[in-house]
Amino acid sequence: MMKKRHSTFIKVTTSLMCTAFLFACSSESESVNTTSGSLAKAESMSTIGNQEIASVISEKVTYSDEDFYSKWENATSIQLNGSNASFEGDGGVIIKNNIITIRTSGVYMISGKLDDGQIIVDAEDKGSVRLVLNGVEINSSTNSPIYVKKAEKTIVSLEEGTENYLSDGETYVYENSEEDEPNAALFSKDNLTINGSGKLVVHGNYNNGITSKDQLKITGGTLQIDSADDGLMGRDLLAIKEGNVSIKAGGDGMKSTNDKDASKAAIAIEGGTLDIEAANDGIQAETSLLIAGGDFTISSGGGSPESIANRENNRQAPGEMNTSTNSASSDTESESAKGLKAAVEVAIGGGSFNLDSSDDAVHSNNSITITGGDLKAASGDDGIHADGSIFTKGGSITITKSYEGVESKAVTIADGKIHINASDDGINIGGGNDGSGMDMQQTESEDNLLSINGGYVYVNSNGDGLDSNGSISMTDGTVIVSGPTNDGNGSLDYDQSFEMSGGFLIAAGSSGMAMATSEESTQNSILMSYPETQSAGTILHLEDSKGNKVVTAAPEKDYQSVVISSPKLTKDASYTLYSEGTSTGKESDGLYADGNYQDGKKVVEFTISDSVTWLDEAGITTAKSSGPGGMGGPGGGQMPQGKGNPWDMFSDLDEETREKVQSIMEQQRDGTITREEAQEQLAELGVEFPQRGEPQGTK
């Protein structure tokens, strides 16, 4: 997709980018195109670095013995009786009409039903208050059914085999009109822990379901929350060790909110089952979202649309303000409907995820680190987006639907299995602050880098397959690109270089913007351009002069060019490329493993003499850059002999006409106008539209 408008580029220096990312850049003599160098750089851009996610959580979250359920004794018993209540025991309890106030620490066992009343915890001492819900139903039409006004710590224990219910009204009545809390069916000003094995059903009709203005920890129980706004909120910390949590929220499903202390406001999840349906973000952390395990089913913003429209029609003009919501502390949350979201970092070390979001499925304003887990995501925007960096070194990621699959200024893939389906670019480098959305201006920089050092990556994209507003480096791993079928995009697209020193790459797609790897690569590559489009599923087979297979593949979409890079391609060796035929090997993502190839037609025979070999059906041809603006770019542009350079038409035009021509060509490339419409508009300017096999220029 053409997002790289060079007339609006801001050339950012390396030192400035280093300051922005808060990491130390290497000197010019150091190469980031090595496995160790790129991994070290990726880890330095991540607040997690090379640590295990579980270890990071254990450092940030401390659980005490009382956070976990234990048998209770010597409890004060509170019996709810419709419009009033009674109690037995030594606890400090004050009952006035339908208001039960607990004044001292201790254990309080509560049972029965309160039709329209409230339990208030207002402890005068420093001990913990434990509320044992033993078959409770509390309704309050004007306030929080359970309000922890003051306590060192409150523990809500859900008794085994019991179901407990809390519900509030749609309007609260405060003593002071300036007050705005409590604002949840279960509200605590101080630390709150929920444990046990019973069930708690919460109807937050006024605002939130469960809120703690300090730390909120869940170590057990079944929670079913239906809230007008947010489901679960912990201001300083929201931590889940275990439990079954089901949330239907008119706002965010789960969130932390402390934006004053960078060491707080984390969300840390180590286990449990979470089923969240949220109008806004599924899970939103003001600082870090740390996940070591658990089973997650999250729908945000109504889920991903059935089809994702081409946003080029809504592209912003240069200088126009981007009104999309990205900050975790934004006041306009209605515009943010992301699955997993954090302001500082999202870190996933394990767990099973099924994400369906109208906005980004996984989003961070800074960095994302994925070291494990099984993540499936469908998104109406980006599958995984970080403004600063994305680092994967394990796990399984399947993006079934997205606008752009993976987007950040820097992406490092060290390990893991990644499948991407995108209506635009598969992996995009240089997006920054939701750069793939309505704000299409992107920044070209030497620090914009896609680094592939291992793992397995499959990309199915309608736009560019791998797209970097900077460079691409590949040292190991396997990459398969089923790229665009339109000539306005390419399977590979980069501005500076694509250094290939290891691994296996096959990228098939259209030929209009086809690019090969850079000539400075130490591993050899070929770029084959076919005279006509090859139908989807048509096998291509490359073997050496001894009949040894280099690759057998059947691209899943129509293609007219293919880039292949493999350690099996050696200098001064001869190879033959075949088309059609059959293979007895096992096919996966269009690639055949093992098996025998037969009945194919020889297309071209050639000998490798350079790091990049450009081919057509006649043999080796000459590489030609296809011009500025990302249309081919340096070192890798490919147009078969006889096509010429479409940008030569600009050479003899005045500046005003040149700008008009470039605008028309961009619109045609973006798909906003057809080739025929572009021809007509260019003809009005006295410029002939470039035809295949013909020179270009003015009439």
Secondary structure, DSSP 8 states (H G I E B T S, - for coil): -----GGG---B-HHHHHHHHTS----TTS-SSSHHHHHHHHHHHSSSTTS-HHHHHHHH----GGGS-----S-EEEEEEETEEEEESSS-EEEETTEEEE-S-EEEEEEEEESS-EEEEE-SSSSEEEEEEEEEEEEESSS-SEEEEE-SEEEEEE-TT-EEEEEE-SS---SSTT-----EEEEESSEEEEEESSEEEEEESSSEEEEESSEEEE-S-EEEEEESS-SEEESSEEEESS-EEEEEESS-SEEE---S-TTS-EEEE-S-EEEEEESS-SEEESSEEEESS-EEEEEETT---SS---GGGG---TT--------TT-S-GGG---SEEESSEEEE-S-EEEEEESS-SEEESSEEEE-S-EEEEEESS-SEEESSEEEEEEEEEEEEE-SSSEEESEEEEEEEEEEEEESS-SEEES--SSTTSS------BTT-EEEEEEEEEEEEESS-SEEESSEEEEEEEEEEEE--SSTTS-SEEESSEEEE-SSEEEEEE-STT-B---TT-SS-EEEEEEEEEE-TT--EEEEETTS-EEEEE--SS-EEEEEEE-TT--TT-EEEEEES-EE-SEEETTEEESS-EES-EEEEEEE--SSEEEEETTEE-------STTSS-TTTB---TTS--GGGGGTTS-HHHHHHHHHHHHHHHHTSS-HHHHHHHHHHTTEE---TTS--EE-
